[in-house]
Each structure stands twice: as structure tokens, then as C-alpha cells.
């Protein structure tokens, strides 16, 4: 029964014996009515009057929920044969569940997401302040100093640190103390992190590693808490090593920007306190790596914190040879693959670059179904690393190809006829990467400083391509844009940083310091000089570039025949090696 009116009709007919009224919190009532027992059949003929009594089940209950009816209670009082009672139901428990269940589900979902975002040690909703430093497990083959080559001085400094950990009395008996921290400084890819892993493999002590960004979280105070927790864990395992990779992410100078991050500063303050505060850690050596030492806070670099600053530079030719030997241990080499020559031809390569070179050479050999990696494979790999992959699908028009041939021939010819230039080893007009052609000139030995005359030679070589286009076609193109950019930057540094301008003198113009380990500067500083001086700087830059331009023009006009021969051969063969270049340029006329 769902109709309240039907209930009232049956009530008036006297069909109910018991009625219970439940008043709900929402203002409705639930009526439960129990029907009287059906009478037993008397043998009388079934009529319309007694048919309903004989067909209804005995004691059947009806439940109806409806709006509160103030007339129902008086109606029940007027019927003494009907027993009734009322009660009020409080749904506080159901209401409470209605609040708790969604909150609990949200809490569980949030905890799951935090664990997924946190990952590993330190993850999870309850452990925001826990350290994310990972304890290095000795599973598989350990990295040792035998796996690190080309940085012998850095290895020697770190061996001393390992000896401190193994036998501190050897050094403390004469009043020495354990170094508190070692900062590895160097350009990207030189092996700073690999050195730290090698220290872990050699020292045989607990080694905790974390990145600088692993301290800072979206919640204030988490970074400082993680620093404390990390040092607490390291103290339990002392003697131990903590390694912080990319230290500049958390150790930058404080208060240098209006956008300073308070959370990072709190984290740095806690790190400083743990390293050398009132309760400094004992038996713990902190190692860190960065390629941006100029942005680090001075308090980090003082003695007592990072006592040792170990520079990890790009390797020299002997270092590159040693690194190549390490990376070719499992690579079968052909007889013509001379690692010494490969090392000489990769000046400026870092350890990571050399590893990539060996890998690319092995891929070339595998692609050509060779049994070993040959000299040709290494040359192809070097070209790919330096200039990018060949753009075989790129089709230049005959006019553009001819312009490119004369452009690259101009670079090559200037390098061949100007005294003191680096030897040209290869010239090509095959598009690679973003370039339509490329002239490869390599120094015969590593250079660590440059003379004014050498830089002027480099400017003249850069102008060779642009001048060749103008001399031959009487027209210039955008192909020299990169050459012009490099020449302008070099001339500007000659005038403002290296004191090579006779007019400006041996002064440095500009308030900033350039990062010695990064190629590009990430911040712009105030120029620190007057507008009049700026005009003089512009004039001196123009003098350097114009002088190089006229020198290149003089060479190419005098050697026009050699320029034509070289460009024609480039159009024919597309790539020329050093021996072929010399034969074309220096051939005697018939």
C-alpha cells in the first residue's frame, strides 16, 4: 500500500489492530499498520461483504511514509479497538556516516596520490617531512675508480677522503681533522655524479644520495624537516656519506632576488646548521655536485662546510683516450680504429659526449651489419654528434646548392691561406641538423687560452662564407647568419672582457661574471658603463669585424681560381676530406 487515503479508508473500516507512527527528522511520518486476523470460514456463502476478510492474509503489515498529519492521532483515539503508539527516530548516526564516508574516501584517495607523487623513500601523506635520500644498495657490480677515467686529480683528492673514512687515525694523529664536505665543480657531462658513485663503491660505507630539488616541496617547512631527517639517518649509520646532486637547486645565494623562495632559504639554513652548527654532524662526509658554483651561497663554500672544492674539467687528449678505452671495453674495434686519433679529433668533448660517440659508432656498425666498429663508423658518429643527422630527404634547388658550395669553399679557402689557422679536416654541403653545410676545422692540440692574433684568424674564417657569396654572385643570403652571430659575440668579448681593444684598453666592461662551465649565460647583468663608452664598444666591435671581413675578401679575390675549383668539386662529390682539399687548392695549372 502506498496511498495514505487508502490507509485511512481501511482504518475507518476497522481492519487494523495496531498502528505505529514514527516521526522522522525531516518532518515526515512512517505509519506501520497491522491488519487484524482473518476470520475462519463458517461455511456461509461467500458474498461481497465477507469476501475481502477471507482473501486477505492474516496479520499483514502496511508501511506508508507521508507528510505529518495532525488529524491522525485524534482519529486513532476515537477507535479504542486499535492500539497505537508513537516514537521519534533520530538519524544522527546516518547523518554522521554521510559526512565521514566522503571525507574518508577523499583522505584515502589523497594518500594514494601523494604516495604516487612521492615515490619511494619519503613518499606518502604522513611522511612529507621524511628524507628522500636513497641509501645505495650494493646490488650487482659496483662502480669503482677503475670505471672513471680522465679525471686523475679529482680521483686522487677523493681517494684521500676515502682513506679518512677507512682509517681516520692515520690523519688525526698529527692533529688533522676529517674534511666535512667535498664539492665537485665542473661542466655538464664530465663525470661528477659518476665520481660520487665510485666513492660509494670504494668506501664501503653507507651512501645516501639525493638531488637538490628533492628537499623542497609545496608545503612550507618540509625542506628543513627533510634535511634534519636525512642527517639523522646518516648519523645512525656513521661513518657515512651524503651526496647532493645539483646543489645549486637548493644552495643558491640568499636574498639576491625579490622573488626569493622562503622555503628554499629555510632548507639552506637547516643544511648549513647540520653541516657546521652547534650540533654539527660527526663521522659524516657531505659530497655535492654543481655546474653553477657562482650562484652558491658563500656560507656553503667556507671551510668547515665544503672544505674541498674539486674541479672536474673536460678531459685533455690523454684523458679522452682513457675514457674511450673504458667505453670500448665491450665494443669490438676494427684494426683501423685508433683511439689516440679519435681522442685528438674530439677536442672539447666531455666524458658523456665520448660515451655517446662510442654508442653512435656502434649503432652505425650494427646498422651496416659489420662485425666490428671501424674508423669510418667513428667519423660518422662524430659528424652526427657535432653537426646532427643527415637530412637525406631535404632537397635544395641547384641555385641554393651552388651558393652553399661557394659559401663552404670560402670558409675552407680562408683557413688554408691564412697563417696560424686550425687545419680543415672536412667540408660538406650535405644538410645536417639546422645547417646546409659545414666546414670542420680542428686544432692540432688542446687550447686553454687564445691570443689576439688567433681570435682575429677565427673572425676572418667566419667571414669567409659571406665574402665568397658576395665576390661570386654579387649577392648575399641568410646562410651566413650563424657566422655573423658568432663573429659579433667574439668581437664583443674581445673588446669588453679580454682587453684586446687598443682604444678601450685592458678593462672589463660589464657588471656580471660569466659562468666558466656553461656555454650560455643564464642571467643578464647591468652593463656598468656610460652611454658614451657603449658607443665606443660598438665602434671597436665593428673595427674587429670589418678588419676580418676585408682580410677574407682580399684572400678570396686573390685565390678566385682555387675557390671555383673547390666549389665545383663540392658540387660533384658533396663531401671532401683534407687530402682531397689540398689536391684541389694547390694543384698546378696545366
Secondary structure, DSSP 8 states (H G I E B T S, - for coil): ---HHHHHHHHHTT-EEEEEEEE-TTSEEEEEEEE-------S----HHHHHHHHS-TT-EEEEEEE--THHHHHHHT-TTSEEEEEE---HHHHHHHHHHHHHHHHHHHHHHHHHHH-STT-SSS-TTS---EE----SS---GGG--S-HHHHHHHHHHHHHHH-THHHHTTT-----EEEEE--TTSSHHHHHHHHHHHH-SEEEEEEGGGS--SSTTHHHHHHHHHHHHHHHT-SEEEEEESGGGT-B-TTSSTT--HHHHHHHHHHHHHHHSTT--SSEEEEEEES-GGGB-HHHHSTTTS-EEEE-----HHHHHHHHHHHTTTS-B-TT--HHHHHHTTTT--HHHHHHHHHHHHHHHHHTT-SSB-HHHHHHHHHHHHH--B-TT----HHHHHHHHHHHHHHHHHHHHSTT--EEEEEE-S-BTTBS-EEEEE-SS--SS--HHHHHHHHHHHHHHHHHHHHHHS---GGGHHHHHHHHHHHHHHHHTS---TTT-S---SS----SS-SS--------S-HHHHHHHHHHHHHHHHHHHHHHHHHHHHTHHHHHHHHHHHHHHSEEEHHHHHHHHT----
